[in-house]
Amino acid sequence: MSRRSVAITPDLVLRAYAAGLFPMAESRRSSRLFWLDPQRRGILPLEGFHLPRRLLRTLLSDRFEVTADRDFAAVVAGCAAPAPGREDSWINPEVEALFNALHAMGHAHSVETWHEGRLVGGLYGVRLGGAFFGESMFSRETDASKVALAHLVARLRSGGFTLLDTQFLTEHLARFGAIEIPQADYKARLATALAVRAVWDPTPPRPALEAGLRALRTGADTPSG
């Protein structure tokens, strides 16, 4: 990683993503951003998404209302806020402002989960070509962020995306089929994805979205998670 030497703008962030880098802060209170280019990169293969049976039941129950791009700023704020087991965040005010600007430009998107009119979970990321760079997620109720992830994957698959970048591999993401690949392999996949003309549809027709979720459900044979 290297320390910034010039002002970071939304356009610079997009160029960095296209080159395989991404920015982070050391903490919520830090005034410095760093560019990261990990030697091993986490990705979630879109055709290899694993849907645990317990989450399948939650999706079938329609417990949550799920939307996209309805309240991007609130999702980023939710990801930055302290939570049990995560008292600090890499999302400082500058990162927050950059991603809100990218959303206004049409390059950053969110998926939200709602329960009884309250925002209870969600995720956000950046879109370039056929690549989606997942940034962060949060949950205030059980399964809220997991439902958002399943909806994200369904949207990406239906829109023709070929790469879902998770940046790092965590035990949580591994449950859903995320893997870790070498930097060179990642950048080759990234170059291919950037040439793809994918479509992000925040409000797909319900039959199309349901068909996408049903396609995920066909692989729901992993243990509960």
N, C-alpha and C positions, 0 to 999 in steps of 0.2 A: 504494500500500500504506500501511497505517497501523499504528502500534505498538499493542499491546494496552494497555487501561487497566483491564480487569477480569480476574478469574481465568477461564481458559478451561476449561469443563466439557464433557463429552460432549454434553449437550443443546444447549449453545451452538454447538458444532461442527455439529450437525445443522441448526440454524436457519441457520447461515452457509451451509452447502451448499445449502439450499433457496433462499437468496437469491443464489446464484451465487458465493460467496466460499469460499476455502479457506485453511487455516493452513500456514505453513512457518517453519522456523528458518533463520537465516543459515548455520549450520554445526552439526556434531554437538556441538560444545562450547559453542555459544551458549545463553544462558539466556533469550533473547527469541524470541517468536513474532510473526509478522506475518500480517495478512490480505491476501490477494491477490485482485484482481478484474481480470484482464487485459483490455486493450482488444480483443485478439484471442485466441480460445480454440481449443485443439485438441480435436477430436472424432474418433472413428473410426466412421463410418456402419456400422451392423451389417449392412446389406444390401450394403455395398460393400467388405467385407473381401476382401483379396487374399492368396491363399495361394501363396507361391513354390513352385516344383516341388521344390526341394531339401527344403523343410520338409514337403511332401506325402510325400516318400519316408520321412522320419523318422517321421511320424505313422503311416504304413502299417507301418513296421517294428516298432512297439510297443516301441521301445527303452526308453522311460520308462514308469513307472507314474505315472498322474496322479490326484490326489485333490483334494478341496475341503474346506476348513475342518478338515483333520486336525491341522495344527500352525500355527495363525495366528501365534502369537508368534514362532516360529522364522522364518517368512517375513519378518515385519517386521524382526527382528534381522538377517536376511540382507540385506535391502535397505539397512539402516543401516550395515552393515559396510564397511570399505574394500575396494576391488577395483581391479584394474589399470585405469587410466584414470579412476578415480573414487576419489580418496584421501580425500575428505570427503563428508558427507551433510547434507541438510537435515532429516534425522530425528534430532532430539535426544531425550534421555530423556523429556521431557514429551510430545512428539509420540507417541513409542512407547507411553507409558502411556495416552494418550487413545485411540489406536486399539485397543489391547488392551481397553479398557473398552467401546468401541463394538462390538467383536466379542462381548463377553460379553452385550451388550444385544441382539444379533442384527442389528446394522446394518452391520457390517464383515465382509468375507469374504476368503478366500484361495483360490488355486489353487496346488497344489504339484506339482512333478515330482521323482520319485525314481528312482535308479538303483542297483540292487543294495542296496536298503534304506537308502540315504543320500539326504538331501534335497539336491538339486543345483540347484534353481531354483524360481522361483515369482513370484507377484504378489499384491497385495492392493488392496482398495478399499472404498468405502462405497456402500451401497444405500439409495435413497429412492424409493418408488414404482416407476416404470419407468426410473429413471436409475441408472446405475452410474458412480461417480466413481473412475476408476483412479488409484491413488496412486503406486506404485512397483513395480519388478520387479528380480529379480537372477538371475544365472546363474553356476554354477560349472562347467558343462560346455556344450559347443557345442549350441545350439538348445534348451537347457532352458527358458529363459524364453519363447522363441517358441512352443514346444509349449503352455506354460501359457496364453499369449495366445489361441491357436487354440481351446483348450478353453473358455476364458472366453467367447469370442464365441459358440461353439456353445451354451453354457448360457444366455447372455443371450437369444439368438434363440429358443430353445425355451421360455424362461420368459416371453416377451412383453415384454421390455425394449425401449425405443425410443431410448435415448440412452446412449452410452458416451463419457464425458468423459475426455480424456487430459490436460487442463489446458494443456499446451503441445504444439506440433508439433515433433517431432524428425525427423531424417533416417531414423532407425531405424523410427519409427512410420509415416512416410510410405510406406515399402515395403509396408505392409499396408493402405494405403488411407486413412490418417488425413489430415485436412484441417484448415485453419484458417478460422474464421468470425468475423465481427464480434461484439462483446459483446452488442449488442441482439438479433442473430439467435440467439445461444446462449441468452440468457435466455428468449426466446420458446419455443425448443425445450425448455428446462428446465421451464418452466411446464406445457407439454403433457405432458411425461414424468412429472412429479410426480403428475398425476391418474390415471396408469395403475396398475392393480393387477397388477404383475408378480410372478412366483414365482421364488424362488431355491431350487434343489434341489441340495444338495451331493452327493447320491448318486442321480442319476437312473438309471432302469433302463438297463442296457447297450445294449439295442436302440435306445432313444430317443437316447442319447448318440452312438452310432455313426451313426444317421440324421442327427443334427445335424452331425457331422463330415463325413459324405459330402456334405451340402449345401454345406459350405465348399469341398470338393474340386472341385466342379463348376466353380468359378471359378479353379482353379489353373493359370492360363495366363500368369502374369507371369514375368519372368526369375528365375533363382535368386537367393536373398537370404539 
